[in-house]
Amino acid sequence: MDEDPPWQPEPFKIKMIEKINLRPRERRKELIEKSGYNVFMLNSEDVFIDLLTDSGTSAMSDTQWAGMIETSQAYAGSPSYYSLEKAMKDIFGFKHFVPVHQGRAAENILFSTIVKEGSYVPNNMHFDTTEANVLRNKGNPVNLVVDEAYDTAKIAPFKGNMDVGKLEKFIREKTPAKIPLIMVTITNNSAGGQPVSMKNIRETSAVAKKYGVPFFIDACRFAENCYFIKQREEGYKNRSLKEIANEVFSYADGCTFSGKKEALTNIGGMLCTNDGELFRELKNLTITIEGFTTYGGLACRELEAMARGLYEVIDEEYQAYRHRQIEHFAALLRQGGVPIVEPPGGHAVFVDAKKFLSHIPAEQFPAQALTAQLYVESGVRAVEIGSSCFGKTDEKTGEFVPARMELMRLAIPRRTYTDNHLRYVAESLIRLYKKRQQIKGLRRVYASKLLPHFTAKFEQIG
Ligand SMILES: *Cc1c(COP(=O)(O)O)cnc(C)c1O
């Protein structure tokens, strides 16, 4: 009689809306062809439901908007810089930080300061911009994630983990002097938004300490990762998300962070460290390329929105809703037979395009072909995380080496779409799955050297 309801819906209601457009099917066909079968080239007004990314697409709260108006704009020492510093210290606990305009700016500043030519940067798995920023500084990005990350059907609680054995072997082989830092990405975006356990973070940190190598966290989705720890790891059930975050960051010497994800803002980022000497260098470079250290390439109102968003993202009701929404969406796809990465990650559901389009070889970009066709089918925009993104051309032989996984990511913007929007996406994808044999492969006719997927052009084969 006196039990709570078994589940809770969105812990907010809608205060403002934005109209979205479903173009006619024939028009969608024209638009995708004109885009070179690359959804990055579409005008977002031609997209009905936009699951391209969860980055910079969050709906902000009334509290965040109010803060943006209330704050004061100043070049140096604005009140919002201090609000952000307070939130960073309270939740992340690092000694020093600079705001930056987004995550990759933090990567650029950090890596161009410490990554030297011929050095190696181990990570559980690099995100695309992280990898590109290591390469730009002539370092070698190395992915040392646990093997089960590549088995898309395997159910395991922490498929984002670093393989600590592989890491230690790697450090011995290359010598610590050649390794400027070790990174762990939480959650592991490139492997499907899979979480990393507290135990794994602790062990990775211990190996880094043993060899005297700095340990940094790519903290883009730290709170989603903390919620997974709370749900899945023994000993954390009764800890608050803030306490869990405090422990996660206590193992690191610093972090890079994109506010576009988990500060629930449309722009922003942070670079944090405990190393005072390193920070002096980072600070000077920030001033040169981003802006003075109390605004870092942002308007002060954006600092305020980040400061408030950081507390909203560690709100347990919010995280419970977020995870439930994604779990529900994944269940619809699963029931419809669509092959997805299991278990679903914290910010997206990934479709295994190798299985979905088993008749299309990797050289014909199955995940890209699926992404383009989903747009034609439904006006939904997803994104390819496969050979267009991570395929390599062997410099010696000129041969194309496909990526290890062919995934299509359906990223879920935060607080933006309802379960009904996602039901539409699931039903569209299930319809497409039933006629998958009709989907054709693609030929890539243009690709840039770094980050090719953003601007690549394709033609349909046959
Ligand atoms: C988005 C992202 C970045 C880069 O952040 P931006 O704000 O887009 O520059 C870095 N690492 C991971 C894991 C990300 O998801």
The ligand as a MOL file (V3000), in Angstrom:
LIG
                    3D

  0  0  0     0  0            999 V3000
M  V30 BEGIN CTAB
M  V30 COUNTS 15 15 0 0 0
M  V30 BEGIN ATOM
M  V30 1 C 34.0810 15.5070 -26.6270 0
M  V30 2 C 35.2530 14.8320 -26.1150 0
M  V30 3 C 36.4820 15.4810 -26.1000 0
M  V30 4 C 36.7010 16.8530 -26.6830 0
M  V30 5 O 35.8730 17.8290 -26.1450 0
M  V30 6 P 35.2950 19.0350 -27.0220 0
M  V30 7 O 34.6090 19.9050 -26.0430 0
M  V30 8 O 34.3960 18.4670 -28.0580 0
M  V30 9 O 36.4740 19.7230 -27.6590 0
M  V30 10 C 37.5440 14.7940 -25.5450 0
M  V30 11 N 37.4100 13.5420 -25.0610 0
M  V30 12 C 36.2390 12.9020 -25.0690 0
M  V30 13 C 36.1370 11.5300 -24.4800 0
M  V30 14 C 35.1190 13.5040 -25.5970 0
M  V30 15 O 33.9520 12.8510 -25.6160 0
M  V30 END ATOM
M  V30 BEGIN BOND
M  V30 1 1 1 2
M  V30 2 1 2 3
M  V30 3 2 2 14
M  V30 4 1 3 4
M  V30 5 2 3 10
M  V30 6 1 4 5
M  V30 7 1 5 6
M  V30 8 2 6 7
M  V30 9 1 6 8
M  V30 10 1 6 9
M  V30 11 1 10 11
M  V30 12 2 11 12
M  V30 13 1 12 13
M  V30 14 1 12 14
M  V30 15 1 14 15
M  V30 END BOND
M  V30 END CTAB
M  END
